[in-house]
Amino acid sequence: MGTFISKDEELTRIGRSVRPDARQRVSLPKALVKEGITYHIYCNKLGQILLDPQVTIPASEAWLFENKEVLASIDRGMVESANGLTMDRGSFAEYTEDAS
């Protein structure tokens, strides 16, 4: 198993004296549960547990995350766009086959 690296060291207590139920389950507060989220579970030698939220992507989009060069290019483009460093190249409508 890989090492978990916390992306934020500021923790907030969200429950107190929570006990597992008869089936060893612990319920999360509704405010923390978001649709489509799954969790990786990490535990250290002291028994502290950390849930790392995950999302899934369609298999047809996985290539992007597997191609580091393309992903880095998109990241650069996002930074450039956020900093107003884009160029207006005009309409590309003449290159489409769409009749509309």
C-alpha positions in Angstrom: 0.0 0.0 0.0 1.3 3.5 -0.9 1.9 6.2 1.7 -0.9 8.7 2.1 0.1 12.3 2.0 -2.4 14.7 3.6 -3.1 17.7 1.5 -4.4 19.7 4.5 -3.1 19.3 8.0 -6.0 21.3 9.5 -8.4 18.7 10.9 -11.8 19.5 12.4 -13.6 17.1 14.8 -16.9 16.2 13.3 -18.1 13.6 15.9 -17.5 12.7 19.5 -17.6 9.2 21.1 -18.9 7.6 17.9 -19.2 3.8 18.2 -19.5 1.2 15.5 -22.9 -0.5 15.3 -23.4 -4.3 15.6 -22.1 -4.8 12.1 -18.9 -2.7 12.8 -20.1 0.3 10.8 -19.6 3.9 11.6 -22.1 6.4 10.1 -20.8 9.7 8.6 -22.7 12.9 9.1 -24.9 13.9 6.2 -22.9 17.1 5.6 -19.9 15.0 4.7 -21.5 12.6 2.3 -21.7 13.7 -1.3 -23.2 11.9 -4.2 -20.8 9.8 -6.3 -18.0 9.8 -3.7 -16.2 6.6 -2.6 -13.4 6.5 0.0 -9.9 5.1 0.3 -9.4 4.2 4.0 -6.0 4.7 5.7 -5.0 3.7 9.2 -1.8 4.5 11.0 0.0 2.5 13.8 -1.9 4.4 16.4 -5.2 3.3 15.0 -6.2 6.7 13.6 -8.4 6.4 10.6 -8.5 8.8 7.6 -11.0 8.7 4.8 -9.7 10.0 1.4 -12.6 10.9 -0.9 -12.4 9.6 -4.5 -14.4 10.0 -7.7 -14.5 7.7 -10.6 -14.1 8.7 -14.3 -15.5 7.1 -17.4 -13.0 4.6 -19.0 -13.2 6.6 -22.2 -11.6 9.6 -20.3 -8.9 7.6 -18.4 -6.4 8.1 -21.3 -6.0 11.7 -20.3 -4.8 10.9 -16.8 -2.5 8.2 -18.1 -0.8 10.5 -20.6 1.3 12.8 -18.4 2.4 15.0 -21.4 -1.2 15.8 -22.4 -2.3 16.3 -18.8 0.5 18.8 -18.2 -0.5 20.6 -21.4 -4.1 20.9 -20.3 -2.9 22.1 -16.8 -0.7 24.8 -18.5 -3.7 25.9 -20.6 -5.9 26.1 -17.5 -3.4 28.3 -15.7 -3.0 30.5 -18.8 -6.8 30.8 -19.1 -7.1 31.7 -15.4 -4.5 34.4 -15.8 -6.1 35.9 -18.9 -3.4 34.7 -21.3 -5.7 33.4 -24.0 -5.9 34.5 -27.6 -9.1 34.9 -29.6 -8.6 32.9 -32.8 -12.1 33.7 -34.2 -14.7 31.2 -35.3 -13.9 27.7 -36.4 -17.4 27.2 -37.7 -16.2 26.9 -41.3 -14.3 23.7 -40.3 -17.3 21.8 -39.0 -19.6 19.5 -40.9 -22.6 20.5 -38.8 -25.3 21.9 -41.0 -26.6 24.2 -38.2 
